[in-house]
């Protein structure tokens, strides 16, 4: 059935394409010309730049999306509820900010809220290995970018979580001596954003924090594609 195959690559389309893929197809069709082929009577042709985003999304929904569904990662998220859910975490997140146990060794047994934060302790290890200038510099921020992604919440979730945390904890309210070597904005991005995202994922999946951290890391690329 020509209506079930991609007009560009002639491969089978997902049984239930998402609105994103449907919209990309509509946009690309407007800039394409008819090119019927033996395998595809509805075939189209256009410059690669016109339909490359369709191909990328088609591949994602055909191969990665089924894996995500199998693992229980959501296809839809009610982002309107995310700010209130993050605000409900204020006490837990504030405890991480105010914990003065900056000298906990990365190999020590967890003590206070700060040393129980996987994201803080990873940063401590990086500082010991590379030095604080490298870790907080542009190169260090780029290297840690993937670690600070909010899992399957994607870019949409990242923006909402980030803004909510800035509202809860304005950078000017931080005692910077407690979060050295990070500046307030870096502490929010590198520590609080993933801490909030992990708690959201744990709530979504009824999982413990350890399993939620694994999901956060494994689902990051899915989130970027699903909720850009």
C-alpha positions in Angstrom: 0.0 0.0 0.0 1.8 3.2 -1.2 0.0 5.2 1.6 1.9 3.3 4.2 5.5 3.8 2.9 7.7 6.9 3.0 7.4 9.0 -0.2 11.2 9.5 -0.2 12.9 6.3 0.9 10.1 3.9 0.1 10.4 2.2 3.5 7.4 1.3 5.6 6.2 4.1 7.8 5.4 3.5 11.5 1.9 2.2 12.1 1.1 5.2 14.2 3.4 8.1 13.2 3.6 10.9 15.8 2.2 14.4 15.1 5.8 15.5 14.7 6.5 13.1 11.8 3.1 13.8 10.2 3.9 17.6 10.3 7.4 17.1 8.8 5.9 15.1 6.0 3.3 17.8 5.3 6.0 20.5 5.2 8.3 18.4 2.9 5.5 17.5 0.5 4.9 21.2 -0.2 8.4 21.5 -1.5 8.5 18.2 -3.5 7.6 17.0 -6.9 5.8 13.8 -7.9 8.2 10.9 -8.7 6.2 7.7 -8.9 8.3 4.5 -8.8 7.5 0.8 -9.2 7.6 0.2 -5.5 5.9 3.5 -4.6 3.2 5.1 -6.7 3.1 8.1 -4.3 6.9 8.6 -4.5 8.2 12.2 -4.3 11.6 13.8 -5.1 13.2 16.9 -3.6 16.6 18.2 -2.6 18.0 16.2 0.3 17.8 19.3 2.6 14.0 19.3 2.1 13.4 15.8 3.5 16.4 15.0 5.6 14.5 15.8 8.8 11.7 13.5 7.7 14.2 10.6 7.2 15.8 11.2 10.7 12.4 11.3 12.4 11.2 8.3 10.4 14.3 6.3 11.5 13.8 7.4 15.1 10.1 6.3 15.2 10.8 3.0 13.4 13.7 1.9 15.5 14.2 3.9 18.7 10.6 4.6 19.7 9.6 0.9 19.9 12.5 0.3 22.3 11.5 3.3 24.4 7.9 2.1 24.6 9.1 -1.4 25.6 11.1 0.2 28.5 8.1 2.2 29.6 9.3 5.6 28.7 6.4 8.0 27.9 5.3 9.0 24.5 3.5 12.0 26.0 4.3 14.2 29.0 2.0 16.8 30.6 4.5 19.6 30.7 2.0 22.0 32.3 2.3 20.0 35.5 6.1 19.9 35.6 6.6 23.3 37.4 4.3 22.3 40.3 6.0 18.9 40.6 9.4 20.5 40.7 8.3 23.1 43.3 7.1 20.2 45.5 10.8 19.1 45.6 12.0 22.4 47.1 12.8 21.0 50.5 14.9 18.1 49.2 16.7 20.3 46.6 17.3 23.1 49.2 19.0 20.6 51.5 21.5 19.8 48.7 22.2 23.5 48.2 22.7 24.3 51.9 24.7 21.2 52.9 28.2 22.5 53.7 29.8 19.1 53.5 32.1 20.2 50.6 35.0 18.1 51.8 33.4 14.7 51.5 35.8 12.5 49.6 34.3 11.0 46.5 35.1 7.5 47.9 33.6 8.2 51.3 30.4 6.7 52.5 27.5 9.1 51.7 26.7 11.4 54.7 24.7 14.5 54.1 22.3 15.4 51.2 25.2 16.8 49.1 27.3 13.7 49.3 24.3 11.5 48.5 23.9 13.4 45.2 25.4 11.4 42.4 25.8 14.5 40.3 27.7 16.4 42.9 30.0 13.6 43.7 30.7 13.1 40.0 31.7 16.7 39.8 33.9 16.3 42.9 35.7 13.4 41.2 36.2 15.5 38.0 37.7 18.4 40.0 40.2 16.0 41.7 41.2 14.5 38.4 41.2 17.6 36.2 41.2 20.6 38.4 38.4 23.1 39.0 39.4 25.4 36.1 39.0 22.7 33.6 35.7 21.4 35.1 33.9 24.8 35.3 35.4 26.1 32.0 33.8 25.9 28.6 35.4 22.6 27.7 34.3 21.1 31.0 30.7 22.4 30.6 30.6 20.9 27.1 31.9 17.5 28.4 29.3 17.4 31.1 26.4 18.5 28.8 25.1 15.0 28.3 25.3 14.2 32.0 23.0 17.2 32.8 20.3 16.2 30.4 16.9 15.5 32.0 16.5 12.0 30.5 13.4 11.5 28.4 12.0 14.9 29.4 14.1 16.3 26.6 14.7 19.9 25.7 11.1 20.9 26.5 11.5 19.5 30.0 15.0 21.0 30.4 13.7 24.5 29.7 10.8 24.1 32.1 12.8 22.5 34.9 15.6 25.1 34.5 13.2 28.0 34.7 11.3 26.6 37.7 14.6 26.1 39.6 15.7 29.6 38.8 12.4 30.9 40.2 12.7 28.7 43.3 16.4 29.4 43.9 17.5 32.7 42.3 21.3 32.8 41.7 21.5 35.9 43.9 20.1 33.9 46.9 23.0 31.4 46.9 25.8 31.4 49.5 28.5 30.9 46.9 31.0 29.6 49.6 28.8 26.5 49.9 28.9 25.5 46.3 32.5 26.1 45.3 33.8 25.6 42.7 30.5 26.1 40.9 28.8 29.4 40.4 25.0 29.5 41.2 23.9 29.1 37.6 26.3 26.2 37.1 25.1 24.5 40.3 21.5 24.7 39.0 22.4 23.3 35.6 24.8 20.6 36.6 23.4 19.5 40.0 19.8 20.6 40.5 18.4 20.1 36.9 19.4 16.4 36.9 18.4 16.0 40.6 14.9 17.3 39.7 14.7 15.2 36.6 15.6 12.0 38.4 12.8 12.6 40.9 10.3 13.2 38.1 11.4 10.0 36.4 11.2 8.0 39.7 7.6 9.3 40.2 6.6 8.5 36.6 7.9 4.9 36.7 7.4 4.2 40.4 11.1 3.5 40.6 13.8 4.1 43.2 16.4 6.8 42.7 19.2 4.5 41.6 17.0 3.0 38.8 15.8 6.5 37.8 19.4 7.6 37.4 20.0 4.7 35.0 16.9 5.7 33.0 17.9 9.3 33.0 21.2 8.4 31.3 19.8 5.8 28.9 16.8 7.9 27.8 18.6 11.2 27.1 18.9 10.8 23.4 15.2 9.6 23.2 14.2 12.7 25.1 16.1 15.0 22.7 14.3 13.5 19.7 10.9 13.0 21.3 10.5 16.3 23.1 12.8 18.7 21.3 
